[in-house]
């Protein structure tokens, strides 16, 4: 049996940190998407070329390619 007390303040802090982490990840993804689009527009690169120039791992490229649709 668990003999732990629920701590509201700790729970709120954990939720805030999770939200911050999600926001950071979302911001990073938007930044990378914008970088890909900028290279495509200014350097006349394909999406694949832009992702290669940004050194995006091949395993992550489908995720960004889907964002460009």
TIVOZA-107458 format. One line per field, with one value per residue (C-alpha): residue in one letter; residue number from 1; x, y, z. Coordinates in steps of 0.02 Angstrom, whole numbers, plus 50000, padded with zeros to 5 digits. Each point is the difference from the previous one (the first is absolute). Last residue first. Example, Ala and Ser with C-alpha at 12.3 -4.5 7.8 and 13.67 -1.06 7.14 Angstrom:
2
code = S, A
pos = 2, 1
c1 = 50684, 49931
c2 = 49947, 49828
c3 = 50357, 50033
This chain:
69
code = X, X, X, X, X, X, X, X, X, X, X, X, X, X, X, X, X, X, X, X, X, X, X, X, X, X, X, X, X, X, X, X, X, X, X, X, X, X, X, X, X, X, X, X, X, X, X, X, X, X, X, X, X, X, X, X, X, X, X, X, X, X, X, X, X, X, X, X, X
pos = 69, 68, 67, 66, 65, 64, 63, 62, 61, 60, 59, 58, 57, 56, 55, 54, 53, 52, 51, 50, 49, 48, 47, 46, 45, 44, 43, 42, 41, 40, 39, 38, 37, 36, 35, 34, 33, 32, 31, 30, 29, 28, 27, 26, 25, 24, 23, 22, 21, 20, 19, 18, 17, 16, 15, 14, 13, 12, 11, 10, 9, 8, 7, 6, 5, 4, 3, 2, 1
c1 = 50122, 50159, 49962, 49998, 50178, 50050, 49942, 50071, 50170, 50020, 50079, 50109, 50081, 49983, 50170, 49932, 50072, 49923, 49831, 50014, 50048, 49853, 49879, 50065, 50117, 49971, 50125, 49883, 49834, 50053, 50126, 49866, 49875, 50125, 50043, 49816, 49970, 50151, 49933, 49826, 50074, 50103, 49848, 49899, 50139, 50017, 49813, 49992, 50142, 49914, 49837, 50091, 50083, 49832, 49922, 50141, 49983, 49812, 50024, 50131, 49881, 49856, 50097, 49906, 50057, 50089, 49972, 49980, 49940
c2 = 50985, 50071, 49921, 49828, 50030, 50047, 49834, 49905, 50080, 49940, 49830, 50077, 50111, 50186, 50064, 50173, 49981, 49826, 50070, 50135, 49873, 49888, 50147, 50049, 50147, 50165, 50086, 50135, 49907, 49824, 50064, 50107, 49857, 49885, 50134, 50031, 49815, 49996, 50146, 49924, 49838, 50094, 50097, 49841, 49919, 50153, 50008, 49816, 50023, 50153, 49902, 49857, 50124, 50079, 49829, 49953, 50166, 49976, 49824, 50061, 50136, 49877, 49878, 49835, 49906, 49835, 49840, 49881, 49825
c3 = 47655, 50079, 50169, 49918, 49935, 50176, 50072, 49851, 50032, 50179, 49963, 49865, 50132, 49966, 49946, 49956, 49825, 49989, 50052, 49867, 49866, 50045, 49997, 49829, 49991, 49909, 50116, 50062, 49996, 50045, 50126, 50082, 50002, 50086, 50128, 50033, 50031, 50116, 50098, 50010, 50066, 50130, 50058, 50020, 50100, 50111, 50028, 50046, 50124, 50075, 50017, 50087, 50117, 50043, 50032, 50118, 50091, 50020, 50069, 50123, 50061, 50016, 50107, 50015, 50152, 49987, 50098, 49855, 50039
